[in-house]
Amino acid sequence: VVGADISSEMLVKARLRGCYRAVHKVDLSQKLPFGDDTFDALLCVGTTTYLEPKVLTDWLRVLRPGGALVFTHKTSIWKAW
């Protein structure tokens, strides 16, 4: 499991949990610092609502073919997507 967050505080908490192979400070609205076809799954909870739909292209780039993309989004602004 690899963690990514823009918050330094959350990254410290993630490291303390001891369940991540690695954690990275990442702005999800920018190109992800991972190679193509890196992950079997990408999970984003509580953040997607605040991002532009174009992030999906990069998220799919880092997923391996057949990988799972799972995210939450507020239904009240889903149409804007």
DRENMI-175512 format. One record per atom (N, C-alpha, C): residue number from 1; atom name; x, y, z. Coordinates in nm, 2 decimals, always signed. Layout:
BEGIN
seq: NUM | atom: CA | c1: X | c2: Y | c3: Z $
...
REM end
This chain:
BEGIN
seq: 1 | atom: N | c1: +0.09 | c2: -0.12 | c3: +0.00 $
seq: 1 | atom: CA | c1: +0.00 | c2: +0.00 | c3: +0.00 $
seq: 1 | atom: C | c1: +0.09 | c2: +0.12 | c3: +0.00 $
seq: 2 | atom: N | c1: +0.06 | c2: +0.21 | c3: -0.09 $
seq: 2 | atom: CA | c1: +0.13 | c2: +0.34 | c3: -0.10 $
seq: 2 | atom: C | c1: +0.03 | c2: +0.45 | c3: -0.07 $
seq: 3 | atom: N | c1: +0.07 | c2: +0.54 | c3: +0.02 $
seq: 3 | atom: CA | c1: -0.01 | c2: +0.65 | c3: +0.05 $
seq: 3 | atom: C | c1: +0.03 | c2: +0.78 | c3: -0.01 $
seq: 4 | atom: N | c1: -0.06 | c2: +0.87 | c3: -0.04 $
seq: 4 | atom: CA | c1: -0.03 | c2: +1.00 | c3: -0.10 $
seq: 4 | atom: C | c1: -0.13 | c2: +1.10 | c3: -0.04 $
seq: 5 | atom: N | c1: -0.07 | c2: +1.22 | c3: +0.00 $
seq: 5 | atom: CA | c1: -0.15 | c2: +1.32 | c3: +0.06 $
seq: 5 | atom: C | c1: -0.08 | c2: +1.45 | c3: +0.04 $
seq: 6 | atom: N | c1: -0.15 | c2: +1.56 | c3: +0.03 $
seq: 6 | atom: CA | c1: -0.08 | c2: +1.70 | c3: +0.02 $
seq: 6 | atom: C | c1: -0.05 | c2: +1.75 | c3: +0.16 $
seq: 7 | atom: N | c1: -0.11 | c2: +1.69 | c3: +0.26 $
seq: 7 | atom: CA | c1: -0.09 | c2: +1.74 | c3: +0.40 $
seq: 7 | atom: C | c1: +0.03 | c2: +1.67 | c3: +0.47 $
seq: 8 | atom: N | c1: +0.13 | c2: +1.75 | c3: +0.51 $
seq: 8 | atom: CA | c1: +0.24 | c2: +1.69 | c3: +0.58 $
seq: 8 | atom: C | c1: +0.20 | c2: +1.63 | c3: +0.71 $
seq: 9 | atom: N | c1: +0.10 | c2: +1.69 | c3: +0.78 $
seq: 9 | atom: CA | c1: +0.05 | c2: +1.63 | c3: +0.90 $
seq: 9 | atom: C | c1: -0.01 | c2: +1.49 | c3: +0.88 $
seq: 10 | atom: N | c1: -0.09 | c2: +1.48 | c3: +0.77 $
seq: 10 | atom: CA | c1: -0.15 | c2: +1.35 | c3: +0.74 $
seq: 10 | atom: C | c1: -0.05 | c2: +1.25 | c3: +0.71 $
seq: 11 | atom: N | c1: +0.06 | c2: +1.29 | c3: +0.64 $
seq: 11 | atom: CA | c1: +0.17 | c2: +1.19 | c3: +0.60 $
seq: 11 | atom: C | c1: +0.24 | c2: +1.14 | c3: +0.73 $
seq: 12 | atom: N | c1: +0.26 | c2: +1.23 | c3: +0.83 $
seq: 12 | atom: CA | c1: +0.32 | c2: +1.19 | c3: +0.95 $
seq: 12 | atom: C | c1: +0.23 | c2: +1.08 | c3: +1.02 $
seq: 13 | atom: N | c1: +0.10 | c2: +1.11 | c3: +1.02 $
seq: 13 | atom: CA | c1: +0.00 | c2: +1.01 | c3: +1.08 $
seq: 13 | atom: C | c1: +0.01 | c2: +0.88 | c3: +1.01 $
seq: 14 | atom: N | c1: +0.01 | c2: +0.89 | c3: +0.87 $
seq: 14 | atom: CA | c1: +0.02 | c2: +0.77 | c3: +0.79 $
seq: 14 | atom: C | c1: +0.14 | c2: +0.68 | c3: +0.82 $
seq: 15 | atom: N | c1: +0.26 | c2: +0.75 | c3: +0.83 $
seq: 15 | atom: CA | c1: +0.38 | c2: +0.68 | c3: +0.87 $
seq: 15 | atom: C | c1: +0.37 | c2: +0.61 | c3: +1.00 $
seq: 16 | atom: N | c1: +0.31 | c2: +0.68 | c3: +1.10 $
seq: 16 | atom: CA | c1: +0.30 | c2: +0.62 | c3: +1.23 $
seq: 16 | atom: C | c1: +0.21 | c2: +0.50 | c3: +1.24 $
seq: 17 | atom: N | c1: +0.12 | c2: +0.49 | c3: +1.14 $
seq: 17 | atom: CA | c1: +0.03 | c2: +0.37 | c3: +1.14 $
seq: 17 | atom: C | c1: +0.11 | c2: +0.24 | c3: +1.10 $
seq: 18 | atom: N | c1: +0.21 | c2: +0.26 | c3: +1.03 $
seq: 18 | atom: CA | c1: +0.30 | c2: +0.15 | c3: +0.99 $
seq: 18 | atom: C | c1: +0.24 | c2: +0.05 | c3: +0.89 $
seq: 19 | atom: N | c1: +0.14 | c2: +0.09 | c3: +0.82 $
seq: 19 | atom: CA | c1: +0.08 | c2: +0.00 | c3: +0.72 $
seq: 19 | atom: C | c1: +0.11 | c2: +0.03 | c3: +0.58 $
seq: 20 | atom: N | c1: +0.19 | c2: +0.14 | c3: +0.56 $
seq: 20 | atom: CA | c1: +0.22 | c2: +0.18 | c3: +0.42 $
seq: 20 | atom: C | c1: +0.36 | c2: +0.14 | c3: +0.39 $
seq: 21 | atom: N | c1: +0.38 | c2: +0.09 | c3: +0.26 $
seq: 21 | atom: CA | c1: +0.52 | c2: +0.06 | c3: +0.21 $
seq: 21 | atom: C | c1: +0.59 | c2: +0.20 | c3: +0.19 $
seq: 22 | atom: N | c1: +0.52 | c2: +0.30 | c3: +0.15 $
seq: 22 | atom: CA | c1: +0.57 | c2: +0.43 | c3: +0.13 $
seq: 22 | atom: C | c1: +0.46 | c2: +0.53 | c3: +0.13 $
seq: 23 | atom: N | c1: +0.50 | c2: +0.66 | c3: +0.17 $
seq: 23 | atom: CA | c1: +0.40 | c2: +0.77 | c3: +0.16 $
seq: 23 | atom: C | c1: +0.47 | c2: +0.88 | c3: +0.09 $
seq: 24 | atom: N | c1: +0.39 | c2: +0.95 | c3: +0.01 $
seq: 24 | atom: CA | c1: +0.44 | c2: +1.06 | c3: -0.07 $
seq: 24 | atom: C | c1: +0.36 | c2: +1.19 | c3: -0.06 $
seq: 25 | atom: N | c1: +0.42 | c2: +1.30 | c3: -0.05 $
seq: 25 | atom: CA | c1: +0.35 | c2: +1.43 | c3: -0.05 $
seq: 25 | atom: C | c1: +0.32 | c2: +1.46 | c3: -0.20 $
seq: 26 | atom: N | c1: +0.19 | c2: +1.46 | c3: -0.23 $
seq: 26 | atom: CA | c1: +0.14 | c2: +1.47 | c3: -0.37 $
seq: 26 | atom: C | c1: +0.02 | c2: +1.56 | c3: -0.37 $
seq: 27 | atom: N | c1: +0.02 | c2: +1.65 | c3: -0.47 $
seq: 27 | atom: CA | c1: -0.09 | c2: +1.73 | c3: -0.51 $
seq: 27 | atom: C | c1: -0.17 | c2: +1.65 | c3: -0.61 $
seq: 28 | atom: N | c1: -0.29 | c2: +1.60 | c3: -0.58 $
seq: 28 | atom: CA | c1: -0.37 | c2: +1.52 | c3: -0.67 $
seq: 28 | atom: C | c1: -0.42 | c2: +1.59 | c3: -0.79 $
seq: 29 | atom: N | c1: -0.41 | c2: +1.72 | c3: -0.79 $
seq: 29 | atom: CA | c1: -0.46 | c2: +1.80 | c3: -0.91 $
seq: 29 | atom: C | c1: -0.35 | c2: +1.81 | c3: -1.01 $
seq: 30 | atom: N | c1: -0.23 | c2: +1.76 | c3: -0.98 $
seq: 30 | atom: CA | c1: -0.11 | c2: +1.76 | c3: -1.07 $
seq: 30 | atom: C | c1: -0.08 | c2: +1.62 | c3: -1.12 $
seq: 31 | atom: N | c1: +0.01 | c2: +1.60 | c3: -1.21 $
seq: 31 | atom: CA | c1: +0.05 | c2: +1.47 | c3: -1.26 $
seq: 31 | atom: C | c1: +0.11 | c2: +1.39 | c3: -1.14 $
seq: 32 | atom: N | c1: +0.06 | c2: +1.27 | c3: -1.13 $
seq: 32 | atom: CA | c1: +0.11 | c2: +1.19 | c3: -1.02 $
seq: 32 | atom: C | c1: +0.26 | c2: +1.15 | c3: -1.04 $
seq: 33 | atom: N | c1: +0.34 | c2: +1.14 | c3: -0.94 $
seq: 33 | atom: CA | c1: +0.48 | c2: +1.11 | c3: -0.95 $
seq: 33 | atom: C | c1: +0.51 | c2: +0.96 | c3: -0.96 $
seq: 34 | atom: N | c1: +0.42 | c2: +0.89 | c3: -1.03 $
seq: 34 | atom: CA | c1: +0.44 | c2: +0.74 | c3: -1.04 $
seq: 34 | atom: C | c1: +0.43 | c2: +0.70 | c3: -1.19 $
seq: 35 | atom: N | c1: +0.50 | c2: +0.60 | c3: -1.22 $
seq: 35 | atom: CA | c1: +0.51 | c2: +0.55 | c3: -1.36 $
seq: 35 | atom: C | c1: +0.37 | c2: +0.49 | c3: -1.41 $
seq: 36 | atom: N | c1: +0.36 | c2: +0.48 | c3: -1.54 $
seq: 36 | atom: CA | c1: +0.25 | c2: +0.42 | c3: -1.60 $
seq: 36 | atom: C | c1: +0.23 | c2: +0.27 | c3: -1.55 $
seq: 37 | atom: N | c1: +0.11 | c2: +0.23 | c3: -1.54 $
seq: 37 | atom: CA | c1: +0.08 | c2: +0.09 | c3: -1.50 $
seq: 37 | atom: C | c1: +0.15 | c2: +0.05 | c3: -1.37 $
seq: 38 | atom: N | c1: +0.15 | c2: +0.13 | c3: -1.27 $
seq: 38 | atom: CA | c1: +0.22 | c2: +0.11 | c3: -1.14 $
seq: 38 | atom: C | c1: +0.13 | c2: +0.03 | c3: -1.04 $
seq: 39 | atom: N | c1: +0.00 | c2: +0.06 | c3: -1.04 $
seq: 39 | atom: CA | c1: -0.09 | c2: +0.01 | c3: -0.93 $
seq: 39 | atom: C | c1: -0.20 | c2: -0.08 | c3: -0.98 $
seq: 40 | atom: N | c1: -0.23 | c2: -0.17 | c3: -0.89 $
seq: 40 | atom: CA | c1: -0.35 | c2: -0.26 | c3: -0.92 $
seq: 40 | atom: C | c1: -0.48 | c2: -0.19 | c3: -0.88 $
seq: 41 | atom: N | c1: -0.47 | c2: -0.09 | c3: -0.79 $
seq: 41 | atom: CA | c1: -0.59 | c2: -0.02 | c3: -0.75 $
seq: 41 | atom: C | c1: -0.55 | c2: +0.12 | c3: -0.71 $
seq: 42 | atom: N | c1: -0.64 | c2: +0.21 | c3: -0.72 $
seq: 42 | atom: CA | c1: -0.63 | c2: +0.35 | c3: -0.68 $
seq: 42 | atom: C | c1: -0.76 | c2: +0.39 | c3: -0.60 $
seq: 43 | atom: N | c1: -0.74 | c2: +0.43 | c3: -0.48 $
seq: 43 | atom: CA | c1: -0.86 | c2: +0.46 | c3: -0.40 $
seq: 43 | atom: C | c1: -0.84 | c2: +0.61 | c3: -0.35 $
seq: 44 | atom: N | c1: -0.95 | c2: +0.69 | c3: -0.37 $
seq: 44 | atom: CA | c1: -0.94 | c2: +0.83 | c3: -0.33 $
seq: 44 | atom: C | c1: -1.08 | c2: +0.86 | c3: -0.26 $
seq: 45 | atom: N | c1: -1.07 | c2: +0.89 | c3: -0.13 $
seq: 45 | atom: CA | c1: -1.19 | c2: +0.91 | c3: -0.05 $
seq: 45 | atom: C | c1: -1.19 | c2: +1.05 | c3: +0.01 $
seq: 46 | atom: N | c1: -1.30 | c2: +1.13 | c3: -0.02 $
seq: 46 | atom: CA | c1: -1.31 | c2: +1.26 | c3: +0.04 $
seq: 46 | atom: C | c1: -1.24 | c2: +1.37 | c3: -0.03 $
seq: 47 | atom: N | c1: -1.18 | c2: +1.35 | c3: -0.14 $
seq: 47 | atom: CA | c1: -1.10 | c2: +1.45 | c3: -0.21 $
seq: 47 | atom: C | c1: -1.15 | c2: +1.48 | c3: -0.35 $
seq: 48 | atom: N | c1: -1.20 | c2: +1.38 | c3: -0.42 $
seq: 48 | atom: CA | c1: -1.23 | c2: +1.39 | c3: -0.56 $
seq: 48 | atom: C | c1: -1.32 | c2: +1.51 | c3: -0.59 $
seq: 49 | atom: N | c1: -1.42 | c2: +1.53 | c3: -0.50 $
seq: 49 | atom: CA | c1: -1.51 | c2: +1.64 | c3: -0.51 $
seq: 49 | atom: C | c1: -1.45 | c2: +1.77 | c3: -0.54 $
seq: 50 | atom: N | c1: -1.33 | c2: +1.79 | c3: -0.49 $
seq: 50 | atom: CA | c1: -1.26 | c2: +1.92 | c3: -0.50 $
seq: 50 | atom: C | c1: -1.16 | c2: +1.93 | c3: -0.61 $
seq: 51 | atom: N | c1: -1.16 | c2: +1.83 | c3: -0.69 $
seq: 51 | atom: CA | c1: -1.07 | c2: +1.82 | c3: -0.80 $
seq: 51 | atom: C | c1: -1.14 | c2: +1.84 | c3: -0.94 $
seq: 52 | atom: N | c1: -1.07 | c2: +1.86 | c3: -1.04 $
seq: 52 | atom: CA | c1: -1.12 | c2: +1.87 | c3: -1.18 $
seq: 52 | atom: C | c1: -1.13 | c2: +1.73 | c3: -1.24 $
seq: 53 | atom: N | c1: -1.23 | c2: +1.70 | c3: -1.32 $
seq: 53 | atom: CA | c1: -1.24 | c2: +1.57 | c3: -1.38 $
seq: 53 | atom: C | c1: -1.12 | c2: +1.52 | c3: -1.46 $
seq: 54 | atom: N | c1: -1.03 | c2: +1.62 | c3: -1.50 $
seq: 54 | atom: CA | c1: -0.91 | c2: +1.58 | c3: -1.58 $
seq: 54 | atom: C | c1: -0.82 | c2: +1.49 | c3: -1.50 $
seq: 55 | atom: N | c1: -0.83 | c2: +1.49 | c3: -1.36 $
seq: 55 | atom: CA | c1: -0.74 | c2: +1.40 | c3: -1.28 $
seq: 55 | atom: C | c1: -0.77 | c2: +1.25 | c3: -1.31 $
seq: 56 | atom: N | c1: -0.88 | c2: +1.22 | c3: -1.36 $
seq: 56 | atom: CA | c1: -0.91 | c2: +1.08 | c3: -1.39 $
seq: 56 | atom: C | c1: -0.82 | c2: +1.02 | c3: -1.50 $
seq: 57 | atom: N | c1: -0.78 | c2: +1.11 | c3: -1.59 $
seq: 57 | atom: CA | c1: -0.69 | c2: +1.06 | c3: -1.70 $
seq: 57 | atom: C | c1: -0.56 | c2: +1.02 | c3: -1.64 $
seq: 58 | atom: N | c1: -0.50 | c2: +1.09 | c3: -1.54 $
seq: 58 | atom: CA | c1: -0.38 | c2: +1.06 | c3: -1.48 $
seq: 58 | atom: C | c1: -0.39 | c2: +0.94 | c3: -1.39 $
seq: 59 | atom: N | c1: -0.50 | c2: +0.93 | c3: -1.32 $
seq: 59 | atom: CA | c1: -0.52 | c2: +0.82 | c3: -1.23 $
seq: 59 | atom: C | c1: -0.53 | c2: +0.69 | c3: -1.31 $
seq: 60 | atom: N | c1: -0.59 | c2: +0.69 | c3: -1.42 $
seq: 60 | atom: CA | c1: -0.60 | c2: +0.58 | c3: -1.51 $
seq: 60 | atom: C | c1: -0.46 | c2: +0.54 | c3: -1.57 $
seq: 61 | atom: N | c1: -0.38 | c2: +0.64 | c3: -1.59 $
seq: 61 | atom: CA | c1: -0.24 | c2: +0.62 | c3: -1.64 $
seq: 61 | atom: C | c1: -0.16 | c2: +0.53 | c3: -1.54 $
seq: 62 | atom: N | c1: -0.17 | c2: +0.56 | c3: -1.41 $
seq: 62 | atom: CA | c1: -0.09 | c2: +0.49 | c3: -1.32 $
seq: 62 | atom: C | c1: -0.15 | c2: +0.35 | c3: -1.28 $
seq: 63 | atom: N | c1: -0.27 | c2: +0.33 | c3: -1.32 $
seq: 63 | atom: CA | c1: -0.34 | c2: +0.19 | c3: -1.30 $
seq: 63 | atom: C | c1: -0.29 | c2: +0.09 | c3: -1.40 $
seq: 64 | atom: N | c1: -0.27 | c2: -0.03 | c3: -1.36 $
seq: 64 | atom: CA | c1: -0.24 | c2: -0.14 | c3: -1.45 $
seq: 64 | atom: C | c1: -0.37 | c2: -0.17 | c3: -1.53 $
seq: 65 | atom: N | c1: -0.36 | c2: -0.22 | c3: -1.65 $
seq: 65 | atom: CA | c1: -0.48 | c2: -0.27 | c3: -1.72 $
seq: 65 | atom: C | c1: -0.56 | c2: -0.36 | c3: -1.63 $
seq: 66 | atom: N | c1: -0.69 | c2: -0.33 | c3: -1.63 $
seq: 66 | atom: CA | c1: -0.78 | c2: -0.41 | c3: -1.54 $
seq: 66 | atom: C | c1: -0.78 | c2: -0.37 | c3: -1.40 $
seq: 67 | atom: N | c1: -0.70 | c2: -0.27 | c3: -1.36 $
seq: 67 | atom: CA | c1: -0.70 | c2: -0.22 | c3: -1.22 $
seq: 67 | atom: C | c1: -0.83 | c2: -0.16 | c3: -1.18 $
seq: 68 | atom: N | c1: -0.84 | c2: -0.14 | c3: -1.05 $
seq: 68 | atom: CA | c1: -0.97 | c2: -0.08 | c3: -0.99 $
seq: 68 | atom: C | c1: -0.95 | c2: +0.06 | c3: -0.96 $
seq: 69 | atom: N | c1: -1.04 | c2: +0.15 | c3: -1.00 $
seq: 69 | atom: CA | c1: -1.04 | c2: +0.29 | c3: -0.96 $
seq: 69 | atom: C | c1: -1.16 | c2: +0.31 | c3: -0.88 $
seq: 70 | atom: N | c1: -1.14 | c2: +0.35 | c3: -0.75 $
seq: 70 | atom: CA | c1: -1.25 | c2: +0.37 | c3: -0.66 $
seq: 70 | atom: C | c1: -1.24 | c2: +0.51 | c3: -0.59 $
seq: 71 | atom: N | c1: -1.34 | c2: +0.58 | c3: -0.60 $
seq: 71 | atom: CA | c1: -1.34 | c2: +0.72 | c3: -0.54 $
seq: 71 | atom: C | c1: -1.48 | c2: +0.76 | c3: -0.49 $
seq: 72 | atom: N | c1: -1.48 | c2: +0.85 | c3: -0.40 $
seq: 72 | atom: CA | c1: -1.61 | c2: +0.91 | c3: -0.35 $
seq: 72 | atom: C | c1: -1.62 | c2: +1.05 | c3: -0.41 $
seq: 73 | atom: N | c1: -1.75 | c2: +1.09 | c3: -0.43 $
seq: 73 | atom: CA | c1: -1.78 | c2: +1.22 | c3: -0.48 $
seq: 73 | atom: C | c1: -1.92 | c2: +1.26 | c3: -0.43 $
seq: 74 | atom: N | c1: -1.93 | c2: +1.39 | c3: -0.40 $
seq: 74 | atom: CA | c1: -2.06 | c2: +1.44 | c3: -0.36 $
seq: 74 | atom: C | c1: -2.16 | c2: +1.44 | c3: -0.48 $
seq: 75 | atom: N | c1: -2.27 | c2: +1.39 | c3: -0.45 $
seq: 75 | atom: CA | c1: -2.37 | c2: +1.38 | c3: -0.56 $
seq: 75 | atom: C | c1: -2.42 | c2: +1.52 | c3: -0.60 $
seq: 76 | atom: N | c1: -2.42 | c2: +1.61 | c3: -0.51 $
seq: 76 | atom: CA | c1: -2.47 | c2: +1.74 | c3: -0.54 $
seq: 76 | atom: C | c1: -2.39 | c2: +1.82 | c3: -0.64 $
seq: 77 | atom: N | c1: -2.27 | c2: +1.78 | c3: -0.67 $
seq: 77 | atom: CA | c1: -2.19 | c2: +1.85 | c3: -0.78 $
seq: 77 | atom: C | c1: -2.15 | c2: +1.75 | c3: -0.88 $
seq: 78 | atom: N | c1: -2.20 | c2: +1.63 | c3: -0.88 $
seq: 78 | atom: CA | c1: -2.16 | c2: +1.53 | c3: -0.98 $
seq: 78 | atom: C | c1: -2.18 | c2: +1.57 | c3: -1.12 $
seq: 79 | atom: N | c1: -2.30 | c2: +1.65 | c3: -1.15 $
seq: 79 | atom: CA | c1: -2.33 | c2: +1.69 | c3: -1.28 $
seq: 79 | atom: C | c1: -2.22 | c2: +1.78 | c3: -1.34 $
seq: 80 | atom: N | c1: -2.15 | c2: +1.85 | c3: -1.26 $
seq: 80 | atom: CA | c1: -2.04 | c2: +1.94 | c3: -1.31 $
seq: 80 | atom: C | c1: -1.93 | c2: +1.86 | c3: -1.36 $
seq: 81 | atom: N | c1: -1.92 | c2: +1.74 | c3: -1.32 $
seq: 81 | atom: CA | c1: -1.81 | c2: +1.65 | c3: -1.37 $
seq: 81 | atom: C | c1: -1.85 | c2: +1.60 | c3: -1.51 $
REM end
